[in-house]
């Protein structure tokens, strides 16, 4: 299966501090690449994997499970961890869900967590019917490209694969149930205006995480895909400051 533009994983080998970045549902590594490149330019070892079922066709996403996505993130995480003294995980939307699950499972292996508009539930009425709808309806209208900045287009599928969305709902259930296992330093970055993931998701995470140090930043000039939007410079600055705080020997 040929990959779409912007679907190639990103990798950069830098110093002894690493970061693994995870894109969202129907998205691709390209949506995270500007952030990843900035971290790499600051000296970090960076990986942005392509989640299985992404970057090809939306039908492929319907053939994957949340365990497939998690396994690919964990593979990239273990690769970076084998090279680095401290490794951070960062994610957008569903990518935030997957990195939160990794942090719950891997404990002290994870130096810190940064999530942008993380997804833990939805208020969409049709979501409650996903277990049934997935049996006969293959896709919904798209959720991608919620970007405020003019002329910027997110590399994402033009349909929302229903079976993949159902898999995400299963991951939500596990991740929410174990938020008290999330003890690492946590930075939550939330767009005030998000037309895909309700900002209340971030509020639930802030309330439920057991992290002794947790902080939320609200973005005023970006929509859901903030990693490609007007506030990208702030995401870069805040995440680098977070890394420097929790891995002082890192980026200069």
Secondary structure, 3 states (H helix, E strand, C coil): CCCCCCCCCEEECCCCEEEEEECCCCCCCHHHHHHHHHHHHCCCEEEECCCCCCCCCHHHHCCCCHHHHHHHHHHHHHHHHHHCCEEEEEEECHHHHHHHHHHHHHHHHCCEEEEECCCCCCCCHHHHHHHHHCCCCCEEECCCCCCCCCCCCCCCCCEEEHHHHHHHHHHHHHHHHCHHHCCCEEEEEEECCCCCCCCHHHHHHHHHCCCCCEEEEEECCCCCCHHHCCCHHHHHHHHHHHHHHHCCCCCC
